[in-house]
Amino acid sequence: MGRRSANSTVVDTRAAAFAAANAAEAKKAKGTMVLDVKQVTSLADYFVITSGDTPAQVRAIADSVDDVLEPMGLRTLGVEGKSDARWVLLDYGDIIVHVLHEKERGYYKLEQFWNHALLVDESDWRQEVE
């Protein structure tokens, strides 16, 4: 299924969410998960939730995701929290990427908040990362 991105090109949101998850993994992110949220919210089709150990790693993960999604025709509609790098939110419209510092992830527990969403099996999205 494709949706229109911010710049009016048709994008496969599932493939883009998977690409975002793999971009995070390429930067040694921890606990990366893809949630299919289409049935539980109108905010987006997919959430990608991941974390890093340090503010520098959180920023690097966010940059990596953006570097991978931009050539696919997705540009951020909004970015929050990048300067502090404790919880960076990247809004691509139909895909929202949350990159959290481990401490914040443990505190906010987004996975529990969105527990009605479908967790996409890691074997469906994971690519071998060198």
N, CA, C and O atoms as a printed pandas DataFrame, in Angstrom:
     atom_number atom_name residue_name chain_id  residue_number  x_coord  y_coord  z_coord
0              1         N          MET        A               1    0.840   -1.156    0.000
1              2        CA          MET        A               1    0.000    0.000    0.000
2              3         C          MET        A               1    0.894    1.230    0.000
3              4         O          MET        A               1    1.875    1.285    0.741
4              5         N          GLY        A               2    0.572    2.191   -0.804
5              6        CA          GLY        A               2    1.364    3.405   -0.862
6              7         C          GLY        A               2    0.575    4.595   -0.380
7              8         O          GLY        A               2   -0.652    4.610   -0.479
8              9         N          ARG        A               3    1.238    5.559    0.123
9             10        CA          ARG        A               3    0.637    6.809    0.554
10            11         C          ARG        A               3    1.439    7.934   -0.049
11            12         O          ARG        A               3    2.555    7.746   -0.534
12            13         N          ARG        A               4    0.849    9.091   -0.009
13            14        CA          ARG        A               4    1.577   10.251   -0.501
14            15         C          ARG        A               4    2.405   10.830    0.632
15            16         O          ARG        A               4    1.916   11.032    1.743
16            17         N          SER        A               5    3.654   11.088    0.330
17            18        CA          SER        A               5    4.519   11.712    1.331
18            19         C          SER        A               5    4.334   13.221    1.262
19            20         O          SER        A               5    3.532   13.725    0.476
20            21         N          ALA        A               6    5.075   13.926    2.083
21            22        CA          ALA        A               6    4.980   15.378    2.140
22            23         C          ALA        A               6    5.291   16.028    0.802
23            24         O          ALA        A               6    4.815   17.130    0.527
24            25         N          ASN        A               7    6.076   15.369   -0.030
25            26        CA          ASN        A               7    6.427   15.973   -1.312
26            27         C          ASN        A               7    5.682   15.307   -2.471
27            28         O          ASN        A               7    6.139   15.359   -3.613
28            29         N          SER        A               8    4.526   14.677   -2.179
29            30        CA          SER        A               8    3.581   14.160   -3.167
30            31         C          SER        A               8    4.085   13.013   -4.037
31            32         O          SER        A               8    3.597   12.850   -5.155
32            33         N          THR        A               9    5.021   12.231   -3.581
33            34        CA          THR        A               9    5.392   11.020   -4.300
34            35         C          THR        A               9    4.774    9.837   -3.567
35            36         O          THR        A               9    4.603    9.867   -2.349
36            37         N          VAL        A              10    4.442    8.792   -4.325
37            38        CA          VAL        A              10    3.850    7.624   -3.696
38            39         C          VAL        A              10    4.962    6.800   -3.054
39            40         O          VAL        A              10    5.965    6.481   -3.694
40            41         N          VAL        A              11    4.771    6.463   -1.790
41            42        CA          VAL        A              11    5.786    5.758   -1.016
42            43         C          VAL        A              11    5.141    4.523   -0.388
43            44         O          VAL        A              11    4.025    4.603    0.125
44            45         N          ASP        A              12    5.826    3.394   -0.425
45            46        CA          ASP        A              12    5.391    2.190    0.269
46            47         C          ASP        A              12    5.742    2.373    1.742
47            48         O          ASP        A              12    6.904    2.245    2.129
48            49         N          THR        A              13    4.737    2.674    2.561
49            50        CA          THR        A              13    5.007    3.009    3.959
50            51         C          THR        A              13    5.571    1.827    4.742
51            52         O          THR        A              13    6.386    2.016    5.645
52            53         N          ARG        A              14    5.148    0.618    4.407
53            54        CA          ARG        A              14    5.673   -0.563    5.097
54            55         C          ARG        A              14    7.169   -0.709    4.822
55            56         O          ARG        A              14    7.960   -0.913    5.743
56            57         N          ALA        A              15    7.546   -0.604    3.552
57            58        CA          ALA        A              15    8.958   -0.709    3.184
58            59         C          ALA        A              15    9.769    0.421    3.821
59            60         O          ALA        A              15   10.903    0.208    4.252
60            61         N          ALA        A              16    9.196    1.605    3.879
61            62        CA          ALA        A              16    9.905    2.742    4.477
62            63         C          ALA        A              16   10.079    2.551    5.982
63            64         O          ALA        A              16   11.136    2.872    6.525
64            65         N          ALA        A              17    9.057    2.034    6.661
65            66        CA          ALA        A              17    9.178    1.765    8.098
66            67         C          ALA        A              17   10.258    0.720    8.346
67            68         O          ALA        A              17   11.044    0.838    9.286
68            69         N          PHE        A              18   10.292   -0.306    7.495
69            70        CA          PHE        A              18   11.314   -1.340    7.634
70            71         C          PHE        A              18   12.700   -0.756    7.371
71            72         O          PHE        A              18   13.661   -1.109    8.055
72            73         N          ALA        A              19   12.808    0.131    6.387
73            74        CA          ALA        A              19   14.093    0.773    6.098
74            75         C          ALA        A              19   14.548    1.624    7.286
75            76         O          ALA        A              19   15.734    1.655    7.616
76            77         N          ALA        A              20   13.603    2.310    7.923
77            78        CA          ALA        A              20   13.936    3.127    9.099
78            79         C          ALA        A              20   14.456    2.249   10.235
79            80         O          ALA        A              20   15.434    2.596   10.896
80            81         N          ALA        A              21   13.803    1.118   10.455
81            82        CA          ALA        A              21   14.243    0.197   11.512
82            83         C          ALA        A              21   15.645   -0.320   11.226
83            84         O          ALA        A              21   16.472   -0.406   12.134
84            85         N          ASN        A              22   15.916   -0.660    9.984
85            86        CA          ASN        A              22   17.240   -1.159    9.629
86            87         C          ASN        A              22   18.303   -0.069    9.698
87            88         O          ASN        A              22   19.456   -0.346   10.029
88            89         N          ALA        A              23   17.922    1.167    9.387
89            90        CA          ALA        A              23   18.862    2.285    9.523
90            91         C          ALA        A              23   19.249    2.471   10.987
91            92         O          ALA        A              23   20.403    2.764   11.297
92            93         N          ALA        A              24   18.285    2.300   11.876
93            94        CA          ALA        A              24   18.577    2.391   13.314
94            95         C          ALA        A              24   19.509    1.267   13.735
95            96         O          ALA        A              24   20.477    1.493   14.462
96            97         N          GLU        A              25   19.219    0.070   13.282
97            98        CA          GLU        A              25   20.053   -1.082   13.623
98            99         C          GLU        A              25   21.485   -0.913   13.117
99           100         O          GLU        A              25   22.429   -1.380   13.755
100          101         N          ALA        A              26   21.646   -0.255   11.989
101          102        CA          ALA        A              26   22.982   -0.028   11.430
102          103         C          ALA        A              26   23.829    0.842   12.357
103          104         O          ALA        A              26   25.058    0.818   12.287
104          105         N          LYS        A              27   23.170    1.605   13.221
105          106        CA          LYS        A              27   23.873    2.450   14.199
106          107         C          LYS        A              27   23.866    1.825   15.594
107          108         O          LYS        A              27   24.016    2.516   16.602
108          109         N          LYS        A              28   23.685    0.487   15.628
109          110        CA          LYS        A              28   23.737   -0.276   16.886
110          111         C          LYS        A              28   22.649    0.124   17.875
111          112         O          LYS        A              28   22.870    0.116   19.086
112          113         N          ALA        A              29   21.473    0.477   17.356
113          114        CA          ALA        A              29   20.336    0.799   18.216
114          115         C          ALA        A              29   19.934   -0.430   19.023
115          116         O          ALA        A              29   20.252   -1.563   18.660
116          117         N          LYS        A              30   19.239   -0.186   20.107
117          118        CA          LYS        A              30   18.792   -1.280   20.980
118          119         C          LYS        A              30   17.275   -1.388   20.943
119          120         O          LYS        A              30   16.566   -0.383   20.894
120          121         N          GLY        A              31   16.794   -2.620   20.968
121          122        CA          GLY        A              31   15.362   -2.862   21.119
122          123         C          GLY        A              31   14.491   -2.291   20.032
123          124         O          GLY        A              31   13.359   -1.885   20.295
124          125         N          THR        A              32   14.994   -2.249   18.816
125          126        CA          THR        A              32   14.216   -1.680   17.710
126          127         C          THR        A              32   12.971   -2.513   17.464
127          128         O          THR        A              32   13.024   -3.742   17.408
128          129         N          MET        A              33   11.839   -1.815   17.318
129          130        CA          MET        A              33   10.599   -2.499   16.992
130          131         C          MET        A              33    9.779   -1.660   16.027
131          132         O          MET        A              33    9.850   -0.431   16.021
132          133         N          VAL        A              34    8.999   -2.359   15.211
133          134        CA          VAL        A              34    8.093   -1.717   14.270
134          135         C          VAL        A              34    6.679   -2.087   14.709
135          136         O          VAL        A              34    6.344   -3.263   14.849
136          137         N          LEU        A              35    5.859   -1.062   14.924
137          138        CA          LEU        A              35    4.471   -1.273   15.297
138          139         C          LEU        A              35    3.569   -0.831   14.153
139          140         O          LEU        A              35    3.708    0.281   13.644
140          141         N          ASP        A              36    2.650   -1.693   13.750
141          142        CA          ASP        A              36    1.627   -1.353   12.768
142          143         C          ASP        A              36    0.470   -0.762   13.569
143          144         O          ASP        A              36   -0.242   -1.488   14.263
144          145         N          VAL        A              37    0.285    0.546   13.473
145          146        CA          VAL        A              37   -0.700    1.241   14.301
146          147         C          VAL        A              37   -1.941    1.678   13.523
147          148         O          VAL        A              37   -2.767    2.432   14.037
148          149         N          LYS        A              38   -2.070    1.203   12.279
149          150        CA          LYS        A              38   -3.193    1.630   11.440
150          151         C          LYS        A              38   -4.554    1.392   12.087
151          152         O          LYS        A              38   -5.468    2.199   11.917
152          153         N          GLN        A              39   -4.695    0.304   12.819
153          154        CA          GLN        A              39   -5.994   -0.047   13.406
154          155         C          GLN        A              39   -6.281    0.652   14.741
155          156         O          GLN        A              39   -7.401    0.582   15.248
156          157         N          VAL        A              40   -5.278    1.322   15.308
157          158        CA          VAL        A              40   -5.482    1.911   16.630
158          159         C          VAL        A              40   -5.371    3.433   16.680
159          160         O          VAL        A              40   -5.714    4.042   17.693
160          161         N          THR        A              41   -4.898    4.052   15.601
161          162        CA          THR        A              41   -4.788    5.510   15.588
162          163         C          THR        A              41   -4.791    6.027   14.150
163          164         O          THR        A              41   -4.429    5.313   13.215
164          165         N          SER        A              42   -5.200    7.259   14.000
165          166        CA          SER        A              42   -5.131    7.902   12.683
166          167         C          SER        A              42   -3.862    8.744   12.550
167          168         O          SER        A              42   -3.650    9.396   11.527
168          169         N          LEU        A              43   -3.019    8.729   13.585
169          170        CA          LEU        A              43   -1.784    9.516   13.554
170          171         C          LEU        A              43   -0.818    9.055   12.477
171          172         O          LEU        A              43   -0.163    9.873   11.831
172          173         N          ALA        A              44   -0.729    7.743   12.284
173          174        CA          ALA        A              44    0.265    7.189   11.367
174          175         C          ALA        A              44   -0.117    5.743   11.061
175          176         O          ALA        A              44   -1.032    5.183   11.665
176          177         N          ASP        A              45    0.601    5.159   10.114
177          178        CA          ASP        A              45    0.444    3.730    9.808
178          179         C          ASP        A              45    1.428    2.891   10.613
179          180         O          ASP        A              45    1.104    1.789   11.055
180          181         N          TYR        A              46    2.641    3.428   10.799
181          182        CA          TYR        A              46    3.701    2.685   11.493
182          183         C          TYR        A              46    4.428    3.584   12.471
183          184         O          TYR        A              46    4.663    4.763   12.206
184          185         N          PHE        A              47    4.777    3.003   13.601
185          186        CA          PHE        A              47    5.717    3.608   14.541
186          187         C          PHE        A              47    6.960    2.733   14.536
187          188         O          PHE        A              47    6.871    1.505   14.543
188          189         N          VAL        A              48    8.107    3.373   14.525
189          190        CA          VAL        A              48    9.368    2.677   14.751
190          191         C          VAL        A              48    9.883    3.217   16.078
191          192         O          VAL        A              48   10.048    4.426   16.244
192          193         N          ILE        A              49   10.134    2.320   17.013
193          194        CA          ILE        A              49   10.625    2.711   18.335
194          195         C          ILE        A              49   11.974    2.037   18.546
195          196         O          ILE        A              49   12.124    0.831   18.351
196          197         N          THR        A              50   12.949    2.841   18.948
197          198        CA          THR        A              50   14.301    2.317   19.133
198          199         C          THR        A              50   15.017    3.173   20.160
199          200         O          THR        A              50   14.504    4.214   20.569
200          201         N          SER        A              51   16.199    2.743   20.578
201          202        CA          SER        A              51   16.907    3.523   21.576
202          203         C          SER        A              51   18.418    3.412   21.432
203          204         O          SER        A              51   18.953    2.516   20.779
204          205         N          GLY        A              52   19.075    4.373   22.077
205          206        CA          GLY        A              52   20.528    4.408   22.115
206          207         C          GLY        A              52   21.011    4.657   23.527
207          208         O          GLY        A              52   20.237    5.044   24.403
208          209         N          ASP        A              53   22.294    4.434   23.740
209          210        CA          ASP        A              53   22.884    4.551   25.077
210          211         C          ASP        A              53   23.311    5.967   25.450
211          212         O          ASP        A              53   23.352    6.320   26.628
212          213         N          THR        A              54   23.627    6.769   24.445
213          214        CA          THR        A              54   24.146    8.111   24.704
214          215         C          THR        A              54   23.433    9.119   23.811
215          216         O          THR        A              54   22.872    8.739   22.783
216          217         N          PRO        A              55   23.445   10.397   24.185
217          218        CA          PRO        A              55   22.853   11.405   23.294
218          219         C          PRO        A              55   23.481   11.402   21.898
219          220         O          PRO        A              55   22.782   11.598   20.904
220          221         N          ALA        A              56   24.788   11.182   21.821
221          222        CA          ALA        A              56   25.444   11.137   20.507
222          223         C          ALA        A              56   24.905    9.979   19.666
223          224         O          ALA        A              56   24.690   10.132   18.464
224          225         N          GLN        A              57   24.689    8.826   20.294
225          226        CA          GLN        A              57   24.151    7.681   19.555
226          227         C          GLN        A              57   22.701    7.940   19.142
227          228         O          GLN        A              57   22.307    7.588   18.030
228          229         N          VAL        A              58   21.913    8.544   20.012
229          230        CA          VAL        A              58   20.524    8.867   19.672
230          231         C          VAL        A              58   20.488    9.778   18.453
231          232         O          VAL        A              58   19.694    9.553   17.539
232          233         N          ARG        A              59   21.334   10.803   18.426
233          234        CA          ARG        A              59   21.416   11.701   17.263
234          235         C          ARG        A              59   21.852   10.951   16.013
235          236         O          ARG        A              59   21.288   11.145   14.936
236          237         N          ALA        A              60   22.862   10.091   16.159
237          238        CA          ALA        A              60   23.364    9.320   15.009
238          239         C          ALA        A              60   22.274    8.413   14.438
239          240         O          ALA        A              60   22.160    8.274   13.220
240          241         N          ILE        A              61   21.485    7.804   15.296
241          242        CA          ILE        A              61   20.387    6.952   14.834
242          243         C          ILE        A              61   19.361    7.786   14.074
243          244         O          ILE        A              61   18.919    7.402   12.991
244          245         N          ALA        A              62   18.986    8.930   14.645
245          246        CA          ALA        A              62   18.016    9.813   13.988
246          247         C          ALA        A              62   18.532   10.271   12.623
247          248         O          ALA        A              62   17.781   10.283   11.647
248          249         N          ASP        A              63   19.799   10.642   12.552
249          250        CA          ASP        A              63   20.391   11.071   11.282
250          251         C          ASP        A              63   20.410    9.935   10.270
251          252         O          ASP        A              63   20.149   10.154    9.087
252          253         N          SER        A              64   20.714    8.729   10.722
253          254        CA          SER        A              64   20.759    7.569    9.846
254          255         C          SER        A              64   19.381    7.277    9.254
255          256         O          SER        A              64   19.256    6.997    8.062
256          257         N          VAL        A              65   18.356    7.343   10.089
257          258        CA          VAL        A              65   16.987    7.126    9.608
258          259         C          VAL        A              65   16.650    8.150    8.533
259          260         O          VAL        A              65   16.134    7.797    7.472
260          261         N          ASP        A              66   16.938    9.410    8.807
261          262        CA          ASP        A              66   16.632   10.467    7.839
262          263         C          ASP        A              66   17.415   10.278    6.544
263          264         O          ASP        A              66   16.876   10.480    5.456
264          265         N          ASP        A              67   18.674    9.895    6.658
265          266        CA          ASP        A              67   19.509    9.672    5.475
266          267         C          ASP        A              67   18.975    8.548    4.596
267          268         O          ASP        A              67   19.147    8.582    3.378
268          269         N          VAL        A              68   18.329    7.552    5.199
269          270        CA          VAL        A              68   17.779    6.424    4.442
270          271         C          VAL        A              68   16.406    6.757    3.848
271          272         O          VAL        A              68   16.106    6.359    2.723
272          273         N          LEU        A              69   15.579    7.480    4.596
273          274        CA          LEU        A              69   14.215    7.744    4.124
274          275         C          LEU        A              69   14.128    8.860    3.096
275          276         O          LEU        A              69   13.251    8.833    2.232
276          277         N          GLU        A              70   15.015    9.835    3.170
277          278        CA          GLU        A              70   14.946   10.945    2.216
278          279         C          GLU        A              70   15.067   10.481    0.761
279          280         O          GLU        A              70   14.281   10.935   -0.070
280          281         N          PRO        A              71   16.013    9.598    0.412
281          282        CA          PRO        A              71   16.075    9.136   -0.980
282          283         C          PRO        A              71   14.846    8.317   -1.410
283          284         O          PRO        A              71   14.610    8.136   -2.604
284          285         N          MET        A              72   14.071    7.826   -0.443
285          286        CA          MET        A              72   12.847    7.095   -0.754
286          287         C          MET        A              72   11.679    8.044   -1.014
287          288         O          MET        A              72   10.567    7.607   -1.311
288          289         N          GLY        A              73   11.939    9.340   -0.900
289          290        CA          GLY        A              73   10.900   10.337   -1.141
290          291         C          GLY        A              73   10.207   10.831    0.109
291          292         O          GLY        A              73    9.202   11.536    0.018
292          293         N          LEU        A              74   10.719   10.479    1.273
293          294        CA          LEU        A              74   10.119   10.928    2.531
294          295         C          LEU        A              74   10.968   12.024    3.156
295          296         O          LEU        A              74   12.183   11.890    3.306
296          297         N          ARG        A              75   10.310   13.087    3.508
297          298        CA          ARG        A              75   10.974   14.172    4.226
298          299         C          ARG        A              75   10.235   14.383    5.532
299          300         O          ARG        A              75    9.023   14.184    5.607
300          301         N          THR        A              76   10.953   14.780    6.547
301          302        CA          THR        A              76   10.323   14.979    7.844
302          303         C          THR        A              76    9.338   16.142    7.787
303          304         O          THR        A              76    9.620   17.199    7.223
304          305         N          LEU        A              77    8.181   15.911    8.385
305          306        CA          LEU        A              77    7.196   16.982    8.561
306          307         C          LEU        A              77    7.504   17.734    9.843
307          308         O          LEU        A              77    7.105   18.886   10.017
308          309         N          GLY        A              78    8.218   17.067   10.735
309          310        CA          GLY        A              78    8.611   17.680   11.989
310          311         C          GLY        A              78    9.648   16.840   12.700
311          312         O          GLY        A              78    9.648   15.613   12.606
312          313         N          VAL        A              79   10.529   17.515   13.410
313          314        CA          VAL        A              79   11.548   16.848   14.221
314          315         C          VAL        A              79   11.525   17.518   15.588
315          316         O          VAL        A              79   11.588   18.742   15.696
316          317         N          GLU        A              80   11.434   16.703   16.622
317          318        CA          GLU        A              80   11.422   17.236   17.990
318          319         C          GLU        A              80   12.509   16.546   18.805
319          320         O          GLU        A              80   12.748   15.348   18.652
320          321         N          GLY        A              81   13.155   17.305   19.662
321          322        CA          GLY        A              81   14.059   16.751   20.661
322          323         C          GLY        A              81   15.473   16.443   20.212
323          324         O          GLY        A              81   16.239   15.842   20.966
324          325         N          LYS        A              82   15.837   16.838   19.007
325          326        CA          LYS        A              82   17.165   16.456   18.513
326          327         C          LYS        A              82   18.296   17.153   19.271
327          328         O          LYS        A              82   19.360   16.562   19.453
328          329         N          SER        A              83   18.092   18.379   19.710
329          330        CA          SER        A              83   19.178   19.090   20.391
330          331         C          SER        A              83   19.520   18.437   21.736
331          332         O          SER        A              83   20.696   18.335   22.084
332          333         N          ASP        A              84   18.518   17.998   22.492
333          334        CA          ASP        A              84   18.775   17.320   23.766
334          335         C          ASP        A              84   19.119   15.854   23.575
335          336         O          ASP        A              84   19.864   15.269   24.361
336          337         N          ALA        A              85   18.565   15.266   22.514
337          338        CA          ALA        A              85   18.817   13.861   22.157
338          339         C          ALA        A              85   18.487   12.900   23.295
339          340         O          ALA        A              85   19.209   11.931   23.530
340          341         N          ARG        A              86   17.405   13.174   23.990
341          342        CA          ARG        A              86   16.897   12.238   24.999
342          343         C          ARG        A              86   15.728   11.451   24.413
343          344         O          ARG        A              86   15.565   10.263   24.690
344          345         N          TRP        A              87   14.917   12.130   23.599
345          346        CA          TRP        A              87   13.811   11.505   22.877
346          347         C          TRP        A              87   13.644   12.298   21.593
347          348         O          TRP        A              87   13.127   13.415   21.608
348          349         N          VAL        A              88   14.076   11.729   20.500
349          350        CA          VAL        A              88   13.947   12.386   19.204
350          351         C          VAL        A              88   12.746   11.774   18.490
351          352         O          VAL        A              88   12.654   10.555   18.340
352          353         N          LEU        A              89   11.838   12.623   18.056
353          354        CA          LEU        A              89   10.676   12.196   17.298
354          355         C          LEU        A              89   10.827   12.709   15.877
355          356         O          LEU        A              89   10.982   13.910   15.651
356          357         N          LEU        A              90   10.783   11.790   14.922
357          358        CA          LEU        A              90   10.850   12.125   13.504
358          359         C          LEU        A              90    9.493   11.798   12.894
359          360         O          LEU        A              90    9.090   10.636   12.847
360          361         N          ASP        A              91    8.791   12.825   12.426
361          362        CA          ASP        A              91    7.451   12.649   11.869
362          363         C          ASP        A              91    7.539   12.693   10.344
363          364         O          ASP        A              91    7.861   13.724    9.754
364          365         N          TYR        A              92    7.244   11.551    9.719
365          366        CA          TYR        A              92    7.238   11.445    8.260
366          367         C          TYR        A              92    5.807   11.308    7.734
367          368         O          TYR        A              92    5.606   10.850    6.609
368          369         N          GLY        A              93    4.825   11.694    8.526
369          370        CA          GLY        A              93    3.436   11.561    8.111
370          371         C          GLY        A              93    2.907   10.191    8.488
371          372         O          GLY        A              93    2.429   10.001    9.606
372          373         N          ASP        A              94    2.981    9.242    7.584
373          374        CA          ASP        A              94    2.467    7.896    7.829
374          375         C          ASP        A              94    3.418    7.038    8.659
375          376         O          ASP        A              94    3.059    5.937    9.076
376          377         N          ILE        A              95    4.615    7.534    8.897
377          378        CA          ILE        A              95    5.603    6.833    9.724
378          379         C          ILE        A              95    6.112    7.819   10.770
379          380         O          ILE        A              95    6.503    8.940   10.444
380          381         N          ILE        A              96    6.102    7.393   12.016
381          382        CA          ILE        A              96    6.672    8.206   13.085
382          383         C          ILE        A              96    7.761    7.371   13.748
383          384         O          ILE        A              96    7.527    6.240   14.174
384          385         N          VAL        A              97    8.945    7.950   13.825
385          386        CA          VAL        A              97   10.094    7.265   14.399
386          387         C          VAL        A              97   10.421    7.908   15.742
387          388         O          VAL        A              97   10.616    9.120   15.835
388          389         N          HIS        A              98   10.478    7.068   16.787
389          390        CA          HIS        A              98   10.845    7.511   18.129
390          391         C          HIS        A              98   12.223    6.933   18.440
391          392         O          HIS        A              98   12.399    5.715   18.468
392          393         N          VAL        A              99   13.192    7.807   18.672
393          394        CA          VAL        A              99   14.528    7.368   19.073
394          395         C          VAL        A              99   14.750    7.916   20.475
395          396         O          VAL        A              99   14.873    9.125   20.673
396          397         N          LEU        A             100   14.798    7.011   21.438
397          398        CA          LEU        A             100   14.885    7.414   22.828
398          399         C          LEU        A             100   16.200    6.981   23.462
399          400         O          LEU        A             100   16.773    5.953   23.102
400          401         N          HIS        A             101   16.662    7.779   24.402
401          402        CA          HIS        A             101   17.756    7.357   25.263
402          403         C          HIS        A             101   17.186    6.237   26.134
403          404         O          HIS        A             101   16.009    6.277   26.495
404          405         N          GLU        A             102   17.998    5.247   26.474
405          406        CA          GLU        A             102   17.522    4.076   27.235
406          407         C          GLU        A             102   16.752    4.470   28.492
407          408         O          GLU        A             102   15.733    3.854   28.807
408          409         N          LYS        A             103   17.222    5.486   29.213
409          410        CA          LYS        A             103   16.568    5.900   30.456
410          411         C          LYS        A             103   15.147    6.408   30.181
411          412         O          LYS        A             103   14.217    6.067   30.911
412          413         N          GLU        A             104   14.980    7.212   29.145
413          414        CA          GLU        A             104   13.662    7.731   28.792
414          415         C          GLU        A             104   12.752    6.619   28.290
415          416         O          GLU        A             104   11.552    6.615   28.568
416          417         N          ARG        A             105   13.315    5.693   27.562
417          418        CA          ARG        A             105   12.498    4.591   27.053
418          419         C          ARG        A             105   11.933    3.770   28.215
419          420         O          ARG        A             105   10.768    3.371   28.194
420          421         N          GLY        A             106   12.754    3.527   29.208
421          422        CA          GLY        A             106   12.287    2.802   30.383
422          423         C          GLY        A             106   11.227    3.569   31.161
423          424         O          GLY        A             106   10.328    2.972   31.753
424          425         N          TYR        A             107   11.337    4.877   31.156
425          426        CA          TYR        A             107   10.391    5.709   31.896
426          427         C          TYR        A             107    9.053    5.833   31.170
427          428         O          TYR        A             107    8.001    5.642   31.779
428          429         N          TYR        A             108    9.083    6.153   29.863
429          430        CA          TYR        A             108    7.846    6.425   29.122
430          431         C          TYR        A             108    7.135    5.162   28.624
431          432         O          TYR        A             108    5.918    5.170   28.442
432          433         N          LYS        A             109    7.873    4.097   28.409
433          434        CA          LYS        A             109    7.291    2.803   28.042
434          435         C          LYS        A             109    6.278    2.914   26.896
435          436         O          LYS        A             109    5.127    2.497   27.027
436          437         N          LEU        A             110    6.721    3.474   25.790
437          438        CA          LEU        A             110    5.832    3.639   24.631
438          439         C          LEU        A             110    5.233    2.319   24.162
439          440         O          LEU        A             110    4.081    2.275   23.731
440          441         N          GLU        A             111    6.008    1.254   24.246
441          442        CA          GLU        A             111    5.520   -0.047   23.798
442          443         C          GLU        A             111    4.269   -0.450   24.580
443          444         O          GLU        A             111    3.347   -1.041   24.017
444          445         N          GLN        A             112    4.235   -0.135   25.860
445          446        CA          GLN        A             112    3.069   -0.467   26.675
446          447         C          GLN        A             112    1.897    0.441   26.354
447          448         O          GLN        A             112    0.747    0.003   26.344
448          449         N          PHE        A             113    2.189    1.701   26.092
449          450        CA          PHE        A             113    1.122    2.648   25.762
450          451         C          PHE        A             113    0.424    2.241   24.467
451          452         O          PHE        A             113   -0.794    2.371   24.347
452          453         N          TRP        A             114    1.190    1.752   23.506
453          454        CA          TRP        A             114    0.648    1.353   22.197
454          455         C          TRP        A             114    0.490   -0.164   22.112
455          456         O          TRP        A             114    0.671   -0.737   21.038
456          457         N          ASN        A             115    0.159   -0.824   23.217
457          458        CA          ASN        A             115    0.107   -2.283   23.241
458          459         C          ASN        A             115   -1.038   -2.884   22.422
459          460         O          ASN        A             115   -1.077   -4.101   22.243
460          461         N          HIS        A             116   -1.961   -2.075   21.924
461          462        CA          HIS        A             116   -3.020   -2.591   21.056
462          463         C          HIS        A             116   -2.578   -2.635   19.592
463          464         O          HIS        A             116   -3.279   -3.185   18.743
464          465         N          ALA        A             117   -1.429   -2.062   19.307
465          466        CA          ALA        A             117   -0.901   -2.083   17.939
466          467         C          ALA        A             117   -0.319   -3.453   17.628
467          468         O          ALA        A             117    0.022   -4.218   18.530
468          469         N          LEU        A             118   -0.213   -3.747   16.354
469          470        CA          LEU        A             118    0.367   -5.012   15.921
470          471         C          LEU        A             118    1.893   -4.876   15.883
471          472         O          LEU        A             118    2.425   -4.018   15.178
472          473         N          LEU        A             119    2.583   -5.711   16.630
473          474        CA          LEU        A             119    4.042   -5.739   16.607
474          475         C          LEU        A             119    4.473   -6.531   15.382
475          476         O          LEU        A             119    4.152   -7.713   15.259
476          477         N          VAL        A             120    5.198   -5.884   14.476
477          478        CA          VAL        A             120    5.686   -6.557   13.277
478          479         C          VAL        A             120    6.867   -7.429   13.676
479          480         O          VAL        A             120    7.818   -6.957   14.301
480          481         N          ASP        A             121    6.802   -8.689   13.316
481          482        CA          ASP        A             121    7.861   -9.622   13.672
482          483         C          ASP        A             121    9.191   -9.139   13.115
483          484         O          ASP        A             121    9.286   -8.730   11.957
484          485         N          GLU        A             122   10.213   -9.192   13.956
485          486        CA          GLU        A             122   11.541   -8.723   13.557
486          487         C          GLU        A             122   12.049   -9.421   12.305
487          488         O          GLU        A             122   12.747   -8.806   11.498
488          489         N          SER        A             123   11.715  -10.683   12.129
489          490        CA          SER        A             123   12.179  -11.414   10.944
490          491         C          SER        A             123   11.566  -10.857    9.658
491          492         O          SER        A             123   12.094  -11.097    8.572
492          493         N          ASP        A             124   10.459  -10.117    9.765
493          494        CA          ASP        A             124    9.842   -9.498    8.587
494          495         C          ASP        A             124   10.591   -8.249    8.129
495          496         O          ASP        A             124   10.626   -7.943    6.937
496          497         N          TRP        A             125   11.186   -7.532    9.072
497          498        CA          TRP        A             125   11.827   -6.271    8.700
498          499         C          TRP        A             125   13.348   -6.279    8.754
499          500         O          TRP        A             125   13.986   -5.469    8.083
500          501         N          ARG        A             126   13.929   -7.154    9.518
501          502        CA          ARG        A             126   15.389   -7.108    9.724
502          503         C          ARG        A             126   16.161   -7.530    8.478
503          504         O          ARG        A             126   15.867   -8.545    7.847
504          505         N          GLN        A             127   17.153   -6.716    8.151
505          506        CA          GLN        A             127   18.133   -7.058    7.126
506          507         C          GLN        A             127   19.464   -7.258    7.833
507          508         O          GLN        A             127   19.728   -6.642    8.866
508          509         N          GLU        A             128   20.292   -8.114    7.277
509          510        CA          GLU        A             128   21.623   -8.288    7.872
510          511         C          GLU        A             128   22.400   -6.994    7.741
511          512         O          GLU        A             128   22.511   -6.429    6.653
512          513         N          VAL        A             129   22.934   -6.535    8.852
513          514        CA          VAL        A             129   23.694   -5.289    8.890
514          515         C          VAL        A             129   25.150   -5.625    9.101
515          516         O          VAL        A             129   25.509   -6.412    9.977
516          517         N          GLU        A             130   25.982   -5.012    8.278
517          518        CA          GLU        A             130   27.427   -5.264    8.391
518          519         C          GLU        A             130   28.054   -4.413    9.449
519          520         O          GLU        A             130   29.261   -4.498    9.675
